[in-house]
């Protein structure tokens, strides 16, 4: 019996042309689904959009609500995305040299990677930092390091992104202090601070304080930026790390937007005008291997956010409805086996991000499963973006995939599935109660386990790992960037010298003032900035708040 939803012509095609072809050439015996296991139909036609599908409601025009087709009328015809390569290793001096190299090669924005001690709010001389200083990013302990990091880089002429969360407010104050020393008014600064603590509890696991007191720092920083650094994105709400932890594309979309809703609610509860701070919220998505799934995820994200801001929060400013986002290609998809294959993976992922309408893009380097990127590898990654921008032709028209029955159907599907998660989180009381209950953590863990089983059972292909393997390496092994132990010794010496030269009594007064203010509702940003100017360190400032805020220990959900 034919499906009543199908047109007569489609049924005739299936019964005649398709049936005859399948008799002669059966389809491959594989699971036709996305990386995230969303089933994909053989063919998509107008029936898959449903009888009530409306162009104006679902698509509209670029630069207009609901922004499915992009937040700007001309998108990449008018301005290319910002090309950022995540960079940071060893000392501030070494990273400064890498920054200048990348800018000389055509990179259009900086993106700072910090080492693990800095990410955890620890100084390089802390006992827990031993062996980790400068290994996975640049070591930053105080304003002295930040001055070296941006030496010779005019902060009023370059956009900077900083991937830092638990001590984000402290690091941001250091950036502001460097601008002051350069004579740059902070209102002229542009860039993005990740500052997304909620995804740390969900996925990346780098925190200091419990969720609720940490949200105080988030709203303090949001308000400070609204009043003093208006061109700065105070939060980059990150789905990237959620996906890297093993989530599906729908989970990445849902949990990231749920985090965004949580930040908006916190800002409003703190007495801030939604239309004052929401235009400076930005997002950060992962672009994985499944080309169409990633494009549809990004299109659905814009539509969900626009509807949420307009209908749930009553935002009046169209800029509050616009979901602006940075994209990074999927580090978790890269393989140590046959590492040159990673260039191809990154190209596909970057193309998906571009067609998905990204505002900013980082392309991973081929060697990132082995070490921090070498200069050669990061140059190839940058050239990948430049070739896509200047040679591929994909920037010639806005949203070229719009109207595809498959793309629109998959976008609708991802929106519906993500909203089911978002509504469930709302029923739990919001994202913080959901995190405290371990809900997103458990969902991601289950999805990650399922995907690993699919890889191990060769249900999902990974070329060079469970398909098309080789006994010998494909090409020469790439060069490896190695961080020597001298980096830690030199960093400790610089830190000790800085502490011996600063006004120690003033630093202690600054820290005590900050601690006392944390017991009130005073905005802590100006006090942090003052402590930074006097060369208080990341750990000293961060841990000055512990007696008031406490520390966080996760309860396992496994």
Number of C-alpha atoms within 10 A of each C-alpha: 3 11 9 8 11 14 14 12 9 15 15 14 13 15 12 11 10 14 14 13 12 11 9 8 10 10 10 7 6 8 11 13 14 18 19 20 16 16 12 13 10 8 9 16 14 16 14 17 17 11 9 6 16 11 10 11 11 18 21 16 19 18 17 19 23 28 27 30 29 31 24 19 15 16 23 22 13 12 11 17 18 18 22 27 27 24 22 27 27 26 24 25 18 16 23 22 14 18 23 16 14 20 17 10 11 14 20 18 21 22 21 22 23 26 25 22 29 28 24 22 27 24 24 27 19 11 9 13 18 11 12 19 29 30 24 19 26 27 31 31 27 24 26 20 22 20 20 18 25 21 17 11 15 13 24 17 12 15 18 21 22 22 19 26 27 25 24 27 25 27 28 22 22 29 24 23 21 23 20 14 12 17 12 17 15 21 16 15 22 18 19 24 25 23 27 26 29 29 25 18 22 25 21 15 16 20 23 24 21 17 20 13 15 19 20 19 21 22 23 20 23 27 23 18 20 21 12 14 20 21 17 23 24 31 25 26 26 31 28 27 23 26 26 20 19 23 27 22 28 24 24 26 30 28 26 30 25 25 23 24 21 17 23 21 15 17 23 15 11 14 10 18 15 19 19 18 23 27 21 23 25 22 25 23 30 29 33 30 21 17 19 18 24 25 25 26 27 30 30 29 25 27 25 22 22 24 18 16 24 17 12 11 16 14 20 13 15 17 18 23 28 28 28 22 22 26 28 24 27 23 22 15 16 26 21 15 18 20 23 21 16 22 20 13 20 28 20 17 26 30 21 25 29 25 24 28 27 29 25 20 26 23 27 29 30 29 25 21 18 16 16 21 25 18 16 13 21 23 18 16 22 22 16 20 24 16 12 16 18 12 10 11 10 17 21 15 12 21 22 13 17 14 13 13 17 22 18 23 21 25 24 20 18 25 23 16 14 26 19 13 18 23 14 14 21 16 12 15 11 18 27 19 16 18 20 16 14 18 16 26 22 16 15 23 17 14 18 19 13 15 20 14 13 15 15 14 11 13 14 21 15 16 13 17 16 14 11 9 14 11 5 8 13 14 9 9 11 14 14 15 15 13 19 11 14 10 18 23 13 12 22 18 12 15 19 12 11 18 15 10 9 13 13 14 8 14 22 17 12 21 22 15 16 23 22 14 16 21 12 9 10 13 18 20 21 15 19 23 22 18 26 26 20 17 24 29 26 27 21 20 25 23 21 19 22 14 12 15 20 13 16 12 11 12 9 8 12 8
